[in-house]
Amino acid sequence: MTTEAPPAALLKDILGPAALETIADAGAVASRRFDRHAFLTAASNGLDALSIMERVRHIADALHGALPGDYATGLDIVRAMAPQLTHGFQAMAVTEYVARRGLADFDRSMDALADLTRFGTAEFAIRPFLAADTSRTLAAMTEWTASDDEHVRRLASEGARPRLPWAARIPALKADPTLAAPILDTLRADPSLYVRKSVANHLNDIAKDRADWLLDRLAGWPQDDPRTTWIVRHALRTLIKQGEPRALALIGVGHGAAVTVCDFTIAPQAVRLGDRIAIAAELASDAPERQRLVVDYRIHYARAEGRTAPKVFKFKSFELAADETTRLTISQTIRDFSTRRHFPGRHRVELIVNGQTMAESAFDILPS
């Protein structure tokens, strides 16, 4: 007898009925003026059909109906609720109340977002303020870079990202993705890895639209601090995968490498969806001294009508001594994603060393 595996949990279910009960309980504890029944009724209505971010906004609107009519009083209750929540997405939903009701009360709302971001993140709630008054909001976010709280400093960077995932694009940042540069300059050696990751991701967003600006800016950053060096390396990841010579130079890598590729293989050479491929490469140094290598591989995914869609993957970054030979191996499961669907056919694979293609191989995806 066999039993079916339970269905995989959906991301949106993080904000399901149990989360609504937790939020309702937090509201009731925070204030006797919070209408628990009204909140649960409104928040539950139509919840099933909504995605995770739609639920965030839906719950924020349900909060409005359960709180006192004036924003200042409601905001005090929301801020008292946040410490009692049990998941970051619950806090995001509560924080969204500020975005949907507080645009007309800028200073009070900024103070609230800097407080509430500690319990989840206010990176989405800040976006309507950036859209409504970009310069004033960026000025407030710049002040946050001096905060003792890493969550607040991160919000200064993350909330202003030009391509923040799941978030609406800000017209001013779309026109000029470099507007938050003073924030990034201030945080370029932040002691918190949490903040540094955000700064690197923000800079990588800029790389996709203003690569020359980014390269010029980072070239002017002193890299005597390892925290800055870490940010630069991660900020340039898209340009490094593209083999951009200036990006490679900024991380101490020359364009091209003095190596011989002794072997580059894909096994097995024919697979079906769900199978794994193993990619192996053997590199021998031809240089008289140690050299730094950034090795990637590019898969040209087969598409309809003979077209292909290339995607670069990280293999390894390392130093190779003079006359040394090394073997690299990596494996990858061939399966569909929401962002990538596989088609039968030949898939060409390139080995890229310091921005230059140095070997090719291939594998076939067979029809299911």
C-alpha angles and dihedrals in degrees: 000000000000129000126207118245114249114261115267114262115256122231091233091060089073083081096046132126094295091054091050090054090051092050091046091051090049090052093049091050092046095053141359086220091067110104102220095181093049091050095050093046094051096039094050094049109102094349096132095065095051131096121231096268092042087055090052090057094040092054091048090055090048089053090056091060092049098048130076114278100252117078097223093057092043091050092053089054093047091052090050090051097054099075090055096056120104105208136043093236090056088055091047090055092050091045090052087069086074092053094049100041109022108063092106093053100055103168095045090047094050091052090050094049092050088053099042096047088074091070100046121335133292094201092113096039091056093058098081089053091051090049093048098044112003100177096046092047093047089051090055091046090051089058088054090064088076093056120122088221115087091207091060093046090050090051089057090060103030097045092055097048110135092220102030106171116248091009132111115256115252111229094219093048091046089054093044114012090183097070093105093054094118089058092051093046091054093049097043093111099028113162092225119084087204089062095040091055089055093049091050092049091048091052091047088055089055091049090065093060108020107027095156092051091049094049091049092048096048091045086063094052113099108237099199088109114075090214090061091045089054092052093048093050094050094040090057097049095110093048091044090054087052090054093241104178096214091050091051091048091053090060093045098260125128121225104260127005139240096240139118118222103222096179138007117173142163119207131227097022093205123046143159129222110293095030124115128234124207117215118200132180133178118203127189122196118239093180127104091223140035114287134193115236131196108195122190136160129221122210116201101210115212116242136181121297094020096297124135135207115209123213126181122220129192115251107171143313115212147129121265119203124224112284091003124139122204135182122217126196134181135163133212133189115230104225138133123262131189086255099040132040122189124225129196116261144072117326115198117210125200127199109219121197118185092341097312129103107238105167142010137209135159147209134198128232109214123214113268 
